Amino acid sequence: MNLHRVVALLNQPQSPFELACAAEVFGTVPPDVPGRYSFRICAERPGPLRTTIGYEMLVDAGLEALEEADTVVVPGWQPIGAPASPDVTAALRAAHRRGARIVAICTGAFVLARAGLLDGRSATTHWRSIDRFAATFPEVEVDEDVLFVDHGDVATSAGTGAGIDLCLHLVRCDHGAAHAARIARNMVLPPHREGSQLQYAAKPSEHAPVRVEESLAPLLEWATAHLDARLTLGGLAEHAGLSGRTLARRFTEQLGTSPGQWLLGQRLGAARVLLEQTDLPVEAVATRVGLASAVNLRRRFRAHLGTTPGAYRRTFGEASTSRQHLTGPEA
């Protein structure tokens, strides 16, 4: 298998954490995860490059590295809003025309917008920079209430944590949910946060700070282990010992989403893994993840993933791929 070539375009002073978001997802190969990506860095001028925390890193490649990239990542851009040079914008446009996927983490969205890659499209960036971004690029439809926006050929994320979410999302798109879950597990992260989730949770009242006993973590763990059950807002609230209204408020405060949307995301994620790793009929997959029927599963897949369970399995199914390796494509 040819490795998917990911190149990060750096600019000084470079944030090491924003770079690490991409490097850890695309550049680290855990022992139990097959390698699918190669990762390298480049800059307009190779050589020592200052970081935001004082040390320098050595960059050995220039903009010519973008000519071979399948995905280009701009992991933040400092100072915020500083213009990229004509050579940088030209290299990004050329990579995009050639078919490379262009990805911005956090303030890297400013560079994509300045290159014209976001004109007439939705995009996001760190919530502190949203107003500045919107004022600078009125031709871009700014979405401040999401973790990331993916158009397929161009993608942007909110802050640095959301950059990890975006990178894992791209891995799911490329190689399926199970492969992305293995990478997330190695990073000790939850495997999936929806891009439509809010950038930050609602601010709790200063007179009623969130206490440890109010955490949703035990309920989320229990619900994830019982996806095949009929889980309703009332049932979840009863299990948590709360009213439905209080539970919905805590979901908004702590997760930035509703109980129903969170639960649907978990069920679709579980369905994707079953479709990839088993030969279970679609009806059985739907039952196991609590979506009741194959018809409902197909409807949800079409609405949220733009495909069908069968087409998804043909693309990412590990069981069918293994059989082909053993018996040939005509099996």
Salt bridges, closest charged atoms under 4 A:
GLU44 OE1 - ARG45 NH1 3.73
ASP70 OD2 - ARG5 NE 3.21
ASP150 OD2 - HIS169 NE2 2.85
ASP153 OD2 - HIS96 NE2 2.66
ASP153 OD1 - ARG121 NH2 2.75
ASP165 OD2 - ARG193 NH2 2.39
ASP174 OD2 - ARG101 NH2 2.87
GLU194 OE2 - HIS192 NE2 3.70
GLU206 OE2 - HIS207 NE2 3.76
GLU213 OE2 - ARG211 NE 2.69
GLU214 OE2 - ARG211 NH2 3.25
GLU214 OE2 - ARG250 NH2 3.76
GLU253 OE2 - ARG249 NH1 3.23
ASP279 OD2 - ARG323 NH1 2.75
GLU318 OE2 - ARG182 NH2 3.25
